[in-house]
Amino acid sequence: MSTPANTASAKVTPAKVGGEDTIRRGPPVEVVRYGPGKRINHWITAISLILLLISGLAMFHPSLFFLTELFGGGQTTRWIHPWIGVVLFFSFFILFAQLWKLNLPNRDDVQWASQIGDVVAGNEEKLPELGKYNAGQKFIFWGMASLIIVLIVTGIMAWEQYFGQLTSIPTQRIALLVHSLAAVAIILIFMLHVYAAIWTRGTISAMTRGTVTGGWAWRHHRKWFKDMAGRGRIDPAE
């Protein structure tokens, strides 16, 4: 008995297509979701965010100052923290330039969000067919983008080594307050992102191997899967 993924594949004349958004017939059926460039960029962004979290916490409260030892001491931590922020900014916005169109909200996202109970319960058959990203993923994408802009702007305003003469002390204090609040918000979004990736079984392989199973694509992002099949983006069996 054929699975939905195999059925969708069988309707299309095989055509050798490389790169992302490609169905590999297998068996098993696999879908190339992310290429090496996007995966490397994603992990640079994730590692930068974690390093910023640790170094930021180290400077946030005296009880966490011991974390500065991971970076070679207090002065080094103070110096390196904003530079890691610059890496984060450019790394994420390379991804942003590639993915923003796919993350624009649509009617399916409104319906998906209104049925969040079915999402949590795993009642996928009751949900609308989705493209490459669902409303939750789009929320994380736009939330990260907005908060990274806030963090880079307020970080520059408080970067005394290079921009200290351009802002007053009261302005720097306000910038640091906003910077801290934005940091807390982006940490929460990052935690939500990691939790969702673990909770939705089969998701993590998209950012480790670059592929997901045909069943995963059919279950969670059926419109995206059908679109690939409809455009003949199917590799012959290897």
ZADO-1210 file (C-alpha; in nm, 4 decimals, padded with zeros to 6 digits):
<atoms>
<atom x="00.0000" y="00.0000" z="00.0000" code="MET" pos="1"/>
<atom x="00.1491" y="00.3355" z="-00.1031" code="SER" pos="2"/>
<atom x="00.1919" y="00.6190" z="00.1442" code="THR" pos="3"/>
<atom x="00.0640" y="00.9721" z="00.0682" code="PRO" pos="4"/>
<atom x="00.4224" y="01.0790" z="00.0030" code="ALA" pos="5"/>
<atom x="00.4805" y="00.7992" z="-00.2469" code="ASN" pos="6"/>
<atom x="00.1460" y="00.8676" z="-00.4141" code="THR" pos="7"/>
<atom x="00.2338" y="01.2329" z="-00.4608" code="ALA" pos="8"/>
<atom x="00.5713" y="01.1360" z="-00.6030" code="SER" pos="9"/>
<atom x="00.4299" y="00.8826" z="-00.8448" code="ALA" pos="10"/>
<atom x="00.2128" y="01.1407" z="-01.0205" code="LYS" pos="11"/>
<atom x="00.5129" y="01.3274" z="-01.1557" code="VAL" pos="12"/>
<atom x="00.7585" y="01.2277" z="-01.4266" code="THR" pos="13"/>
<atom x="01.1001" y="01.2082" z="-01.2594" code="PRO" pos="14"/>
<atom x="01.3368" y="01.4901" z="-01.3421" code="ALA" pos="15"/>
<atom x="01.6837" y="01.5303" z="-01.2027" code="LYS" pos="16"/>
<atom x="01.6742" y="01.8429" z="-00.9881" code="VAL" pos="17"/>
<atom x="01.9458" y="01.9436" z="-00.7420" code="GLY" pos="18"/>
<atom x="01.9475" y="02.1812" z="-00.4484" code="GLY" pos="19"/>
<atom x="01.6831" y="02.2665" z="-00.1933" code="GLU" pos="20"/>
<atom x="01.3107" y="02.1939" z="-00.2038" code="ASP" pos="21"/>
<atom x="01.3666" y="01.8670" z="-00.3867" code="THR" pos="22"/>
<atom x="01.1941" y="01.5324" z="-00.3325" code="ILE" pos="23"/>
<atom x="01.4207" y="01.2278" z="-00.3382" code="ARG" pos="24"/>
<atom x="01.2269" y="00.9149" z="-00.4247" code="ARG" pos="25"/>
<atom x="01.4304" y="00.6777" z="-00.2105" code="GLY" pos="26"/>
<atom x="01.3072" y="00.4553" z="-00.0557" code="PRO" pos="27"/>
<atom x="01.2525" y="00.6105" z="00.1857" code="PRO" pos="28"/>
<atom x="01.1160" y="00.9320" z="00.0375" code="VAL" pos="29"/>
<atom x="01.3224" y="01.2315" z="00.1554" code="GLU" pos="30"/>
<atom x="01.2812" y="01.6031" z="00.1010" code="VAL" pos="31"/>
<atom x="01.5769" y="01.8417" z="00.0858" code="VAL" pos="32"/>
<atom x="01.4606" y="02.1314" z="00.3044" code="ARG" pos="33"/>
<atom x="01.7844" y="02.3292" z="00.3520" code="TYR" pos="34"/>
<atom x="02.1113" y="02.3387" z="00.1624" code="GLY" pos="35"/>
<atom x="02.4568" y="02.3514" z="00.3276" code="PRO" pos="36"/>
<atom x="02.4781" y="02.7324" z="00.3104" code="GLY" pos="37"/>
<atom x="02.1565" y="02.7912" z="00.5030" code="LYS" pos="38"/>
<atom x="02.2421" y="02.5239" z="00.7587" code="ARG" pos="39"/>
<atom x="02.5873" y="02.6720" z="00.8274" code="ILE" pos="40"/>
<atom x="02.4331" y="03.0180" z="00.8540" code="ASN" pos="41"/>
<atom x="02.1668" y="02.8880" z="01.0923" code="HIS" pos="42"/>
<atom x="02.4247" y="02.7318" z="01.3238" code="TRP" pos="43"/>
<atom x="02.6432" y="03.0451" z="01.3200" code="ILE" pos="44"/>
<atom x="02.3341" y="03.2416" z="01.4241" code="THR" pos="45"/>
<atom x="02.2426" y="02.9910" z="01.6962" code="ALA" pos="46"/>
<atom x="02.5967" y="02.9703" z="01.8398" code="ILE" pos="47"/>
<atom x="02.6299" y="03.3496" z="01.8340" code="SER" pos="48"/>
<atom x="02.3026" y="03.3836" z="02.0223" code="LEU" pos="49"/>
<atom x="02.4133" y="03.1347" z="02.2880" code="ILE" pos="50"/>
<atom x="02.7496" y="03.3096" z="02.3323" code="LEU" pos="51"/>
<atom x="02.5730" y="03.6448" z="02.3610" code="LEU" pos="52"/>
<atom x="02.3388" y="03.4978" z="02.6218" code="LEU" pos="53"/>
<atom x="02.6273" y="03.3683" z="02.8347" code="ILE" pos="54"/>
<atom x="02.8457" y="03.6789" z="02.8017" code="SER" pos="55"/>
<atom x="02.5470" y="03.9083" z="02.8566" code="GLY" pos="56"/>
<atom x="02.4422" y="03.7263" z="03.1727" code="LEU" pos="57"/>
<atom x="02.8024" y="03.7422" z="03.2955" code="ALA" pos="58"/>
<atom x="02.7843" y="04.1223" z="03.2869" code="MET" pos="59"/>
<atom x="02.4231" y="04.1482" z="03.3984" code="PHE" pos="60"/>
<atom x="02.4641" y="04.0582" z="03.7671" code="HIS" pos="61"/>
<atom x="02.7644" y="04.0119" z="04.0009" code="PRO" pos="62"/>
<atom x="02.6490" y="03.6606" z="04.0965" code="SER" pos="63"/>
<atom x="02.6991" y="03.5546" z="03.7335" code="LEU" pos="64"/>
<atom x="03.0377" y="03.7211" z="03.6878" code="PHE" pos="65"/>
<atom x="03.2086" y="03.3811" z="03.7083" code="PHE" pos="66"/>
<atom x="03.0834" y="03.3175" z="03.3535" code="LEU" pos="67"/>
<atom x="03.3376" y="03.5700" z="03.2264" code="THR" pos="68"/>
<atom x="03.6045" y="03.3032" z="03.2833" code="GLU" pos="69"/>
<atom x="03.4675" y="03.1267" z="02.9758" code="LEU" pos="70"/>
<atom x="03.5798" y="03.4247" z="02.7678" code="PHE" pos="71"/>
<atom x="03.9108" y="03.4959" z="02.9400" code="GLY" pos="72"/>
<atom x="03.7965" y="03.7416" z="03.2105" code="GLY" pos="73"/>
<atom x="03.5795" y="04.0477" z="03.2581" code="GLY" pos="74"/>
<atom x="03.7588" y="04.2852" z="03.0225" code="GLN" pos="75"/>
<atom x="03.7698" y="04.0326" z="02.7398" code="THR" pos="76"/>
<atom x="03.4017" y="03.9537" z="02.7879" code="THR" pos="77"/>
<atom x="03.3139" y="04.3221" z="02.7743" code="ARG" pos="78"/>
<atom x="03.5176" y="04.3592" z="02.4538" code="TRP" pos="79"/>
<atom x="03.3996" y="04.0478" z="02.2722" code="ILE" pos="80"/>
<atom x="03.0256" y="04.0680" z="02.3531" code="HIS" pos="81"/>
<atom x="02.9392" y="04.3452" z="02.1031" code="PRO" pos="82"/>
<atom x="03.1511" y="04.1863" z="01.8302" code="TRP" pos="83"/>
<atom x="02.9588" y="03.8603" z="01.8655" code="ILE" pos="84"/>
<atom x="02.6471" y="04.0757" z="01.8312" code="GLY" pos="85"/>
<atom x="02.7769" y="04.2055" z="01.4976" code="VAL" pos="86"/>
<atom x="02.8294" y="03.8456" z="01.3795" code="VAL" pos="87"/>
<atom x="02.4746" y="03.7592" z="01.4870" code="LEU" pos="88"/>
<atom x="02.3318" y="04.0577" z="01.3024" code="PHE" pos="89"/>
<atom x="02.4956" y="03.9793" z="00.9687" code="PHE" pos="90"/>
<atom x="02.4451" y="03.6034" z="00.9972" code="SER" pos="91"/>
<atom x="02.0728" y="03.6317" z="01.0686" code="PHE" pos="92"/>
<atom x="02.0054" y="03.8924" z="00.8047" code="PHE" pos="93"/>
<atom x="02.1692" y="03.6819" z="00.5354" code="ILE" pos="94"/>
<atom x="01.9017" y="03.4268" z="00.6255" code="LEU" pos="95"/>
<atom x="01.6429" y="03.7043" z="00.6381" code="PHE" pos="96"/>
<atom x="01.7198" y="03.8116" z="00.2822" code="ALA" pos="97"/>
<atom x="01.6692" y="03.4541" z="00.1634" code="GLN" pos="98"/>
<atom x="01.3592" y="03.3619" z="00.3611" code="LEU" pos="99"/>
<atom x="01.1464" y="03.6718" z="00.4269" code="TRP" pos="100"/>
<atom x="00.9091" y="03.6164" z="00.1351" code="LYS" pos="101"/>
<atom x="00.8330" y="03.2613" z="00.2490" code="LEU" pos="102"/>
<atom x="00.7515" y="03.3983" z="00.5962" code="ASN" pos="103"/>
<atom x="00.4905" y="03.6526" z="00.4894" code="LEU" pos="104"/>
<atom x="00.1585" y="03.5826" z="00.6702" code="PRO" pos="105"/>
<atom x="-00.1420" y="03.4522" z="00.4762" code="ASN" pos="106"/>
<atom x="-00.4948" y="03.3235" z="00.5386" code="ARG" pos="107"/>
<atom x="-00.3745" y="02.9722" z="00.6181" code="ASP" pos="108"/>
<atom x="-00.1708" y="03.1151" z="00.9073" code="ASP" pos="109"/>
<atom x="-00.4804" y="03.2799" z="01.0569" code="VAL" pos="110"/>
<atom x="-00.6723" y="02.9518" z="01.0426" code="GLN" pos="111"/>
<atom x="-00.3734" y="02.7569" z="01.1794" code="TRP" pos="112"/>
<atom x="-00.3398" y="02.9978" z="01.4722" code="ALA" pos="113"/>
<atom x="-00.7142" y="02.9847" z="01.5438" code="SER" pos="114"/>
<atom x="-00.6852" y="02.6050" z="01.5704" code="GLN" pos="115"/>
<atom x="-00.3883" y="02.6052" z="01.8063" code="ILE" pos="116"/>
<atom x="-00.5660" y="02.3434" z="02.0169" code="GLY" pos="117"/>
<atom x="-00.5524" y="02.0994" z="01.7252" code="ASP" pos="118"/>
<atom x="-00.1862" y="02.1892" z="01.6720" code="VAL" pos="119"/>
<atom x="-00.0995" y="02.0999" z="02.0318" code="VAL" pos="120"/>
<atom x="-00.3139" y="01.7850" z="02.0198" code="ALA" pos="121"/>
<atom x="-00.1483" y="01.6725" z="01.6966" code="GLY" pos="122"/>
<atom x="-00.4729" y="01.6725" z="01.4967" code="ASN" pos="123"/>
<atom x="-00.2963" y="01.7588" z="01.1717" code="GLU" pos="124"/>
<atom x="-00.5852" y="01.6317" z="00.9575" code="GLU" pos="125"/>
<atom x="-00.8026" y="01.9173" z="01.0894" code="LYS" pos="126"/>
<atom x="-00.5507" y="02.1884" z="00.9994" code="LEU" pos="127"/>
<atom x="-00.5155" y="02.3730" z="00.6679" code="PRO" pos="128"/>
<atom x="-00.2496" y="02.2577" z="00.4230" code="GLU" pos="129"/>
<atom x="00.0613" y="02.4693" z="00.4792" code="LEU" pos="130"/>
<atom x="00.3526" y="02.6000" z="00.2765" code="GLY" pos="131"/>
<atom x="00.7136" y="02.5753" z="00.3895" code="LYS" pos="132"/>
<atom x="00.6484" y="02.7567" z="00.7189" code="TYR" pos="133"/>
<atom x="00.3549" y="02.7657" z="00.9610" code="ASN" pos="134"/>
<atom x="00.2334" y="03.0631" z="01.1641" code="ALA" pos="135"/>
<atom x="00.4421" y="02.9636" z="01.4666" code="GLY" pos="136"/>
<atom x="00.7610" y="02.9494" z="01.2621" code="GLN" pos="137"/>
<atom x="00.6773" y="03.2825" z="01.1021" code="LYS" pos="138"/>
<atom x="00.6197" y="03.4375" z="01.4461" code="PHE" pos="139"/>
<atom x="00.9653" y="03.3202" z="01.5542" code="ILE" pos="140"/>
<atom x="01.1210" y="03.4492" z="01.2305" code="PHE" pos="141"/>
<atom x="00.9720" y="03.7993" z="01.2545" code="TRP" pos="142"/>
<atom x="01.0197" y="03.8143" z="01.6308" code="GLY" pos="143"/>
<atom x="01.3891" y="03.7329" z="01.5927" code="MET" pos="144"/>
<atom x="01.4301" y="03.9851" z="01.3115" code="ALA" pos="145"/>
<atom x="01.2630" y="04.2671" z="01.5077" code="SER" pos="146"/>
<atom x="01.4501" y="04.1983" z="01.8306" code="LEU" pos="147"/>
<atom x="01.7898" y="04.1661" z="01.6602" code="ILE" pos="148"/>
<atom x="01.7373" y="04.5125" z="01.5105" code="ILE" pos="149"/>
<atom x="01.6527" y="04.6500" z="01.8560" code="VAL" pos="150"/>
<atom x="01.9555" y="04.4762" z="02.0070" code="LEU" pos="151"/>
<atom x="02.2007" y="04.6010" z="01.7451" code="ILE" pos="152"/>
<atom x="02.0714" y="04.9603" z="01.7622" code="VAL" pos="153"/>
<atom x="02.0712" y="04.9796" z="02.1426" code="THR" pos="154"/>
<atom x="02.4008" y="04.7903" z="02.1561" code="GLY" pos="155"/>
<atom x="02.5674" y="05.0463" z="01.9300" code="ILE" pos="156"/>
<atom x="02.4252" y="05.3297" z="02.1407" code="MET" pos="157"/>
<atom x="02.5854" y="05.1759" z="02.4495" code="ALA" pos="158"/>
<atom x="02.9125" y="05.0683" z="02.2795" code="TRP" pos="159"/>
<atom x="03.1346" y="05.3118" z="02.4612" code="GLU" pos="160"/>
<atom x="03.4592" y="05.2147" z="02.2898" code="GLN" pos="161"/>
<atom x="03.3459" y="05.3389" z="01.9489" code="TYR" pos="162"/>
<atom x="03.0244" y="05.5344" z="01.9980" code="PHE" pos="163"/>
<atom x="03.0507" y="05.6651" z="02.3535" code="GLY" pos="164"/>
<atom x="03.0988" y="06.0247" z="02.2368" code="GLN" pos="165"/>
<atom x="02.7831" y="06.0182" z="02.0263" code="LEU" pos="166"/>
<atom x="02.5354" y="05.9466" z="02.3070" code="THR" pos="167"/>
<atom x="02.4856" y="06.0964" z="02.6505" code="SER" pos="168"/>
<atom x="02.5022" y="05.8941" z="02.9708" code="ILE" pos="169"/>
<atom x="02.1203" y="05.9109" z="03.0260" code="PRO" pos="170"/>
<atom x="02.0672" y="05.7913" z="02.6676" code="THR" pos="171"/>
<atom x="02.3092" y="05.5041" z="02.7203" code="GLN" pos="172"/>
<atom x="02.1239" y="05.4015" z="03.0352" code="ARG" pos="173"/>
<atom x="01.7916" y="05.3912" z="02.8510" code="ILE" pos="174"/>
<atom x="01.9556" y="05.2004" z="02.5655" code="ALA" pos="175"/>
<atom x="02.0933" y="04.9423" z="02.8095" code="LEU" pos="176"/>
<atom x="01.7513" y="04.8983" z="02.9704" code="LEU" pos="177"/>
<atom x="01.5845" y="04.8428" z="02.6320" code="VAL" pos="178"/>
<atom x="01.8752" y="04.6174" z="02.5297" code="HIS" pos="179"/>
<atom x="01.8256" y="04.4028" z="02.8396" code="SER" pos="180"/>
<atom x="01.4487" y="04.3720" z="02.7869" code="LEU" pos="181"/>
<atom x="01.4986" y="04.2802" z="02.4206" code="ALA" pos="182"/>
<atom x="01.7592" y="04.0223" z="02.5248" code="ALA" pos="183"/>
<atom x="01.5119" y="03.8569" z="02.7627" code="VAL" pos="184"/>
<atom x="01.2478" y="03.8512" z="02.4873" code="ALA" pos="185"/>
<atom x="01.4817" y="03.6966" z="02.2285" code="ILE" pos="186"/>
<atom x="01.5955" y="03.4334" z="02.4796" code="ILE" pos="187"/>
<atom x="01.2310" y="03.3320" z="02.5303" code="LEU" pos="188"/>
<atom x="01.1723" y="03.3137" z="02.1535" code="ILE" pos="189"/>
<atom x="01.4912" y="03.1102" z="02.1120" code="PHE" pos="190"/>
<atom x="01.3736" y="02.8661" z="02.3804" code="MET" pos="191"/>
<atom x="01.0359" y="02.8387" z="02.2060" code="LEU" pos="192"/>
<atom x="01.2147" y="02.7671" z="01.8769" code="HIS" pos="193"/>
<atom x="01.4275" y="02.4903" z="02.0301" code="VAL" pos="194"/>
<atom x="01.1303" y="02.3379" z="02.2135" code="TYR" pos="195"/>
<atom x="00.9153" y="02.3343" z="01.8978" code="ALA" pos="196"/>
<atom x="01.1959" y="02.1690" z="01.6987" code="ALA" pos="197"/>
<atom x="01.2267" y="01.8925" z="01.9596" code="ILE" pos="198"/>
<atom x="00.8499" y="01.8581" z="02.0126" code="TRP" pos="199"/>
<atom x="00.7753" y="01.8184" z="01.6407" code="THR" pos="200"/>
<atom x="00.9455" y="01.4867" z="01.5816" code="ARG" pos="201"/>
<atom x="01.1666" y="01.4721" z="01.2732" code="GLY" pos="202"/>
<atom x="01.2285" y="01.8476" z="01.2527" code="THR" pos="203"/>
<atom x="01.5867" y="01.8639" z="01.3781" code="ILE" pos="204"/>
<atom x="01.7198" y="01.6618" z="01.0840" code="SER" pos="205"/>
<atom x="01.6314" y="01.9582" z="00.8599" code="ALA" pos="206"/>
<atom x="01.9144" y="02.1550" z="01.0197" code="MET" pos="207"/>
<atom x="02.1570" y="01.8660" z="01.0737" code="THR" pos="208"/>
<atom x="02.1327" y="01.6665" z="00.7501" code="ARG" pos="209"/>
<atom x="01.9257" y="01.9186" z="00.5528" code="GLY" pos="210"/>
<atom x="01.6486" y="01.6674" z="00.4848" code="THR" pos="211"/>
<atom x="01.3158" y="01.5580" z="00.6299" code="VAL" pos="212"/>
<atom x="01.1132" y="01.2491" z="00.5499" code="THR" pos="213"/>
<atom x="00.8399" y="01.2590" z="00.2893" code="GLY" pos="214"/>
<atom x="00.5915" y="01.1651" z="00.5621" code="GLY" pos="215"/>
<atom x="00.7000" y="01.4631" z="00.7740" code="TRP" pos="216"/>
<atom x="00.6624" y="01.7008" z="00.4803" code="ALA" pos="217"/>
<atom x="00.3206" y="01.5560" z="00.3921" code="TRP" pos="218"/>
<atom x="00.1978" y="01.5756" z="00.7520" code="ARG" pos="219"/>
<atom x="00.3233" y="01.9213" z="00.8491" code="HIS" pos="220"/>
<atom x="00.3736" y="02.1178" z="00.5240" code="HIS" pos="221"/>
<atom x="00.1552" y="01.9463" z="00.2654" code="ARG" pos="222"/>
<atom x="00.1091" y="02.2469" z="00.0369" code="LYS" pos="223"/>
<atom x="00.4888" y="02.2873" z="00.0134" code="TRP" pos="224"/>
<atom x="00.5272" y="01.9162" z="-00.0612" code="PHE" pos="225"/>
<atom x="00.2584" y="01.9213" z="-00.3309" code="LYS" pos="226"/>
<atom x="00.4104" y="02.2328" z="-00.4846" code="ASP" pos="227"/>
<atom x="00.7469" y="02.0585" z="-00.5223" code="MET" pos="228"/>
<atom x="00.5802" y="01.7546" z="-00.6779" code="ALA" pos="229"/>
<atom x="00.3751" y="01.9743" z="-00.9089" code="GLY" pos="230"/>
<atom x="00.6880" y="02.1515" z="-01.0345" code="ARG" pos="231"/>
<atom x="00.8611" y="01.8189" z="-01.0990" code="GLY" pos="232"/>
<atom x="01.1274" y="01.8720" z="-00.8327" code="ARG" pos="233"/>
<atom x="01.1809" y="01.4995" z="-00.7877" code="ILE" pos="234"/>
<atom x="01.5111" y="01.3194" z="-00.8131" code="ASP" pos="235"/>
<atom x="01.5153" y="00.9617" z="-00.9443" code="PRO" pos="236"/>
<atom x="01.5873" y="00.6839" z="-00.6943" code="ALA" pos="237"/>
<atom x="01.9542" y="00.6697" z="-00.6030" code="GLU" pos="238"/>
</atoms>
